[in-house]
């Protein structure tokens, strides 16, 4: 294993594994069988520069809330499995998709994983699978803090769910999948790189981790305070004068938080049906976080 690791750059060394997350009561939706958890397949590289989109496995074969969603363009994927667990056929499907993604990028990578009955070995063109020894498998990078950090971000986003503002009850399975994708994005590259080093799964354990930075595109509280209110910057609150000195129409009143969240829900639904790239959702997630930051004061 050490020799193999030295033959790949950190960005070319990936580790994958599964973890389970609980679903809030009623998440699958009315009329569907209850499901208490989702199994997530996590995969990232040793430099923290690449996190593979989440693969979620639940027990509902055709969730009602996913109808009409352009599933090929989501920043996550969902499959139905036995007892909400990952099966060998599902993992083989994911492996082929992962290999195809590496082939399109022109990359040959090393994939470290624990030997398990649900992890079949496949001869792949751009991915070399390596089953790590049992002792190392018990201390995989995912178990060193990556999975727990994801779950912490997921719990925080569940607690932020405000039914009174969003006009909804418990979040649906679709809502949960979006929250999990956001939580996966919240896991910082530096933490991932540090977990790989702690597990000994890097060519050089002394290599520098990617620095911790805030998510790009989010407005900090200081930026919002510095930018100020556009209405105040104009020097007039609600009224403006035309060239002839007459008053123009009043500025529309500020929408309530419930109206804003409903507008965001409409925009998200439009993207779910019409999105042409998963990257569009990253921009939407940043917008949603910015709105929540403003609304929380």
N, C-alpha and C positions, 0 to 999 in steps of 0.2 A: 504493500500500500504506500509506504513513503516514497518508493521509487516512482510509482505511478503519479503521485501528487506532484513530484518535481518536474514531471514531463508536461504539465499543464499550467497555464497561468491561472491566478485566482478567479478571473472572470470566466474561465472555462471549466471550473469545478462546481458542480451542482450537487445538492442533496435534496432528497424528497422524503416525505413521510406523511402520516395521517394524524389528525387530531379531531376530537369531537367538540361541538359547541351546542349548548342548549337552545331550544326554540322557545319563545314566549308562548304562553297558553293561547291556543286558537290561531296560531300563525298560519297553518296550511289553508285555513278558510272554511267557511261554513259548508257542510255537506261532504267534507273529505275526511279520510281517516286521520286521527290525531297522530302527530309525530313529535317525539320529545326532543329530538336532536338531529343535527346534520353532521355528517362526516366530511371533513375538509382535507383535500390533498394539497399540501404546501410544497413548493419547490422554489429555491433561490440559489444564487451562486455565491461563491466565497468572498467576492469583493463587495457584495451588496448592491451591485449595479443593475441586477436584473432579477425581478420577481415574476415568476410565471403566473398568469391569471389563475385565480382560484378555481378548483373543481370541487363542487359541492355534491354530495350524495345523500338523498333522502329516500323515504319509503313510498312517496306518492308518485306513481308513474306519469300522471298527467295533471299537475296542479292547475286548478282553475285560474289562479292569479297569473299564470304564465301564458295564458291564451292571448294571441295577438301580439306577443312580444317577439321582436326580431332577435331570436336567441343567438344567431351567428355573430351579431355585432355587440353583444354584451361584454363588459369587462370581467365576467365570470361565466361559468358554465354549470349546468345542473344535470344530474343523471339520477335515475331511480335505481336503487340497489336493494339487496336482501337485508331486511332489518336495518336499513339506513347505514349499511356498511359497504366498504369497497370490496368488490369481487375481482377475481383474476381477469375476466373479460373486460371489465370496466378499466382496470389498470392497464391492460394491453392496449386498449383504445387510446388512453391518455398517452402512453409511451409513443405510439405511432404519431400522434399529433405533435408531441414534443420534438420528436426526431424530425418531422417535416418542418417545424418552425426553425430548428437549427440548420437544416439543409438550405432553407430559403435565405438565411443569414450568412451562409457559407462558413459555418462554424462546426468544428468537431469538439465535442465536450465529453467530460467524465461525469457520470451520474452515480452518486453514492446512495445506497439504500440498504435497509435491513432485509435479511432473507426472511420471507414470509410466504405462506401458501397463496396469498393474494398478489404476490409479486413475481409473475413469471419472467423468465429470462428470454429476451428477444435479441436476435442478431440484427442490429440497426446500422444504417449507413453513417450517421453522424453522431451517434450517442454510444459511448462505451459504458455498459452497466457494470458496476462493481458492488457485490454484496459484501459489506464490511463485516468484520468479526463480531461475534455476539457482544463482547465486552465494549467494543466501540459503538455498536448499534444502540446500546443502552444509554450512550452519552452523545447522541447525534446533535448537530448544531440546532436542529429544531427543538430538541428537548432542553437545550442549554438556556433558553430564554426567548426564542423566536415565537414559538407557539403561545407561550404565556403572555407575551407582549401583544400579540394579535388579539387574544381573548380579552385583555384589559381594555384595549381600544374599542372592541365590540361591546363590552358591558357599558362603557362610557356612552356610546352612541345609543344604546338601548335606553339608558336613563334619560337621555336628552329627548326621547320621543314624547311629544306633548300632544295628547289626543285633543285637548280643548282647542289648540291652535290649528292642528292639521285637519280637524273635522273627521277623525277616524278613531276606531277603537284600538285593539291590539294590532301591531304591525303584521302585515301579511308575510308569507314566505318570500314574495318578491321584494318587499321592503327589507327583510332580513338579508337577502342576498346582496342588495345594494350596500347595506351597512357593513357587511363583511368585506366587500370589495374596498370600501372606504377605510376600514380598519387595517386591511392588508397594506393599503397605501400609506397608512400612518406609521407602520414599522420602519424605522430609520435604517439606512444603509450601514451606518456605523455599528449599530447593534448587531445586525446580521453578520458583518465581518468579524466582530468581536466574538460571537458565538462559534463561528467556524474555527477561529484561532484557539478558543478555549477547548474545543473538541479535538484539536490537533489535525484538522482536515484542511490545512493550507500548506503550500510548498514551503513557506517561510513564516513561522509563527510570529516573528518579530516585525513583519510587514505592517505598515501603518494602515489603520482602518479608515474607511471613508468618514470624513468629518460629519458630525451631526448637524443638520441644517433644518430649518423649518420648511414645511412643504411649499414648493414654488407656487406662486400665484395667489397665496392667501394674503390678505391685508392684515397687518398687525394693528393692535389698538393704537400704537403710537402713530402709525401712518394715517389712520382714520382721524385722530385728533389733529394731526398736522394739516391734513387736507381740509379739514373743517367742513362746514355745511355749504354746498353750492349756493343755496338761497341767500345765506348771509354774505357770501363773497360778492354777490351781485349788489349788495347794499340796499336791498329792498325785500321785504317779506311779503310775498304773495301778489304784489302789484308792480307793474312796470309802465313806463311812459313811452308813447310813440313819438315820432318826429314832430307831430303837431301839438305835443304836450298833453294829448288825451290819454286816459287810462285804458290799458288793454284788459282783456278778460282776466279774471282772478285765476291764480294757479290752483289746480285741483287739490283737494285736501290730501294729506298724507294717508296712505292706505293702512289699515290695521294689520297686526301681525298675522291674524287668521287669513286675511285676504292675500297677504304675501305668500304664506305657506300653500294656500290653494293654488296660487299662480305657479309656484314652483312644482307642485304636484302635476298640474296640467302640462308644464314644460317637460317634466320627466316622462310623462306618458307619451307625449309626442315623440321624444327621442327613442323611447322603447319601441315604438312602432316604425319610426322612419330613420333611425340612426344608420349611417353608412360606415361608421368606424367606432370601436370601443373608446378611442381617445376623446370623443365628444363627451363621454360621461365623466372623464377626469375633469374637464372644464366645468361640467355641471356640479360635480362634487365640491369643487373649490368655491363655486358660487353659493351653494347651500351652506357650507361652513362659514362663509363670510356673512351671510344673512343671519345665521344663528349667533355669531359673535356680536353683531350689531344689536340684535333683539335681546340678548342677555345682558346688555349694558357694559 
